[in-house]
């Protein structure tokens, strides 16, 4: 699954150092060393002036990763840092602060972003647009692969009404594939409804524990 339409950019060491100087204090478990850290960055289409950062230190075992959103002013000074913590709270707070600007053109990107970085009490809903988005334990037989491919939907706007956005979506939850309706309000509040089980007991790895 490609979360955003544009590609990520790998930041140079000097830019990594500037960003880490601003964001390290926001992370639990200590800061990142610029020399050991890779930062992939991308402009966020629904938060004007913000970049999404994928921050990785591969020198550690296990690899240490954090995800954050930052706003930079003139001269690359970071003026606002939001660390994603797998709850919807930092996203919903930023939706008010930024504020979020949802359009028919960027709503699919927001829905992918939201479900990628928010986990529920019982696990994560993984947006599944392609059979390769599924974390198989082993490759499924060609016939099963073909049958599942036919069920999968690209994240696309179905209807916009009174400022609300409505989409159909297919997603994995644990070992099951579902179809659901997604409603997104203008303030970015996301709700699921009409969940329909498509396939269960699939041979997939547990997303929570990597089993």
GUDRENPA-337260 format. One line per field, with one value per residue (C-alpha): residue in one letter; x negated, y, z. Coordinates in steps of 0.05 Angstrom, whole numbers, plus 32768, in hexadecimal, padded with zeros to 4 digits. Layout:
REM GUDRENPA-337260
r = c(a;...)
px = c(X;...)
py = c(Y;...)
pz = c(Z;...)
//
This chain:
REM GUDRENPA-337260
r = c(x;x;x;x;x;x;x;x;x;x;x;x;x;x;x;x;x;x;x;x;x;x;x;x;x;x;x;x;x;x;x;x;x;x;x;x;x;x;x;x;x;x;x;x;x;x;x;x;x;x;x;x;x;x;x;x;x;x;x;x;x;x;x;x;x;x;x;x;x;x;x;x;x;x;x;x;x;x;x;x;x;x;x;x;x;x;x;x;x;x;x;x;x;x;x;x;x;x;x;x;x;x;x;x;x;x;x;x;x;x;x;x;x;x;x;x;x;x;x;x;x;x;x;x;x;x;x;x;x;x;x;x;x;x;x;x;x;x;x;x;x;x;x;x;x;x;x;x;x;x;x;x;x;x;x;x;x;x;x;x;x;x;x;x;x;x;x;x;x;x;x;x;x;x;x;x;x;x;x;x;x;x;x;x;x;x;x;x;x;x;x;x;x;x;x;x;x;x;x;x;x;x;x;x;x;x;x;x;x;x;x)
px = c(8000;7FE6;7FFD;7FF0;7FF1;7FAB;7F6B;7F44;7F03;7EC6;7EAA;7E60;7E38;7E3B;7E87;7E8C;7E63;7E8F;7ECF;7EB6;7EA0;7EE9;7F0C;7EDF;7EFB;7F40;7F2E;7F32;7EF4;7EC0;7EAB;7E91;7E48;7E47;7E0D;7E33;7E78;7E9C;7ED7;7F07;7F33;7F70;7F9E;7FE3;801A;804F;8024;8008;7FBE;7FB5;7F87;7F90;7F4F;7F3D;7F01;7ED6;7E97;7E83;7E43;7E6D;7E8C;7EC6;7EC7;7EE2;7F18;7F42;7F75;7F83;7FA1;7F7B;7F89;7F4D;7F4B;7F1B;7ED3;7EE7;7EF7;7F27;7F61;7F8F;7F83;7FB9;7FA2;7FD0;7FDE;800E;804B;8079;806D;8030;8051;8093;806F;8046;8084;809D;805A;8041;807C;8089;809E;80C1;80D4;80ED;80A6;8083;80B9;809E;8058;8075;809B;805D;8033;8067;806E;8023;8012;804F;8058;8098;809C;809F;806F;8064;8091;8062;807B;8076;8079;804B;803F;7FF6;800F;801F;7FE8;7FEB;7FC6;7FBC;7FD2;801B;802B;8036;8081;808A;805F;808B;80CC;80B4;809A;80E1;80FC;80CB;80DD;80B1;80BD;80E8;811C;8162;818A;8181;81BD;81C4;8179;8174;814E;8165;8139;813C;80FF;80E3;80B8;8096;80A4;807A;8086;80C5;80D5;810F;8133;814C;8168;813D;8158;8129;8143;8124;80FD;80DD;8106;8108;813E;8149;818D;81AE;8172;817B;814E;8132;80FE;80E9;80B2;8080;8037;801A;7FE7;8001;7FF8;7FEF;7FB8;7F9C;7FAD)
py = c(8000;8045;8075;80B6;80C5;80E4;80BF;80C6;80ED;80D6;8110;8123;8120;816B;816B;812C;814E;818D;8163;8135;8172;8187;8143;8119;8136;811F;80D5;80A3;8079;80AE;80D2;80BC;80C6;80EB;80C1;8080;809A;8099;80C8;80C0;80FE;8111;814D;813E;8153;815F;8185;81C4;81CF;818C;8153;810A;80EB;80A1;80A0;8060;804B;8009;8003;7FE9;7FA4;7FA5;7FE0;801F;8045;8082;80A9;80F3;812F;8171;81B7;81E0;822C;8255;8240;81F7;8208;81D2;81F6;81BB;8171;813B;80F5;80BD;808B;805A;807C;80AC;80E4;8106;8104;8121;8157;816B;816A;81A4;81C8;81C5;81C5;8189;8199;815F;815D;812A;8127;8117;80F1;80AC;80BF;80D5;8094;806B;8096;8091;8046;803B;8062;8053;8010;7FFD;7FDA;7F96;7FA2;7FC8;7FD0;7FCA;7FEB;7FB6;7FCD;7F99;7F4F;7F62;7F8E;7F4E;7F34;7EEB;7EB5;7E94;7EA5;7E90;7E61;7E86;7E77;7E93;7ECF;7EDD;7ED5;7F05;7F38;7F3D;7F50;7F88;7FD1;800D;8044;8075;80AA;8090;80CD;8112;812D;8169;816C;8123;80F0;80A8;8070;8025;8000;7FBA;7FAD;7F75;7F6D;7F35;7EF9;7F12;7F3D;7F6E;7FA0;7FDF;8024;805E;80A2;80DD;811E;8162;8163;811F;80F5;80AE;807A;8034;8014;7FDA;7FAC;7F6D;7F30;7F18;7EE3;7EC9;7E9B;7EB3;7E9B;7EDF;7EF7;7F19;7F63;7F72;7F41;7F30;7EE6)
pz = c(8000;7FED;8023;7FFE;7FB3;7FB4;7FC6;8007;8007;802D;8055;8055;8095;80A4;809D;80C8;80FF;80FE;8102;8139;8162;8161;8169;8196;81D7;81C1;81BD;81F6;81FF;81ED;81AF;816B;8155;8112;80F7;8103;80EE;80AC;80A3;8069;8061;8038;8034;8051;8021;8056;8089;8068;8078;809B;808A;809E;80B8;80BA;80EA;80EE;8113;80F3;811D;8157;815E;815A;812A;814C;8127;8136;810C;8113;80F0;80F1;80DA;80C3;80BD;8092;809C;80AB;80F4;810E;8130;8140;814D;8151;8163;814D;8185;8164;8182;815C;818F;8170;812C;8144;816C;812F;8104;812F;8134;80EC;80DA;80AD;8066;8046;7FFD;7FCB;7FB2;7FF4;801B;8007;801F;8062;806B;805C;808C;80C3;80C3;80BB;80FB;8127;814B;816F;81B2;8190;8157;8117;80DA;809E;805F;8029;7FE1;7FC3;7FD2;7FE1;801A;803F;806E;8058;807F;803C;7FF6;7FEA;7FB0;7F6E;7F6F;7FB5;7FA3;7F67;7F8F;7FC5;7F93;7F76;7FBB;7FC9;7FBE;7FB2;7FE6;7FBE;7FCD;7FC1;7FD5;7FF4;8018;8047;804E;8063;8039;802E;8016;800D;8028;8030;806C;8093;80DD;80FC;80CE;80AC;806F;8075;804A;806D;8063;807A;808B;8096;80B1;809C;80DE;80CC;80FC;80DF;80EA;80CF;80C3;809E;80A8;807E;8087;8045;8058;809D;80B8;8084;808A;809E;80D0;810F;8103;814D;815C;8117;8121)
//
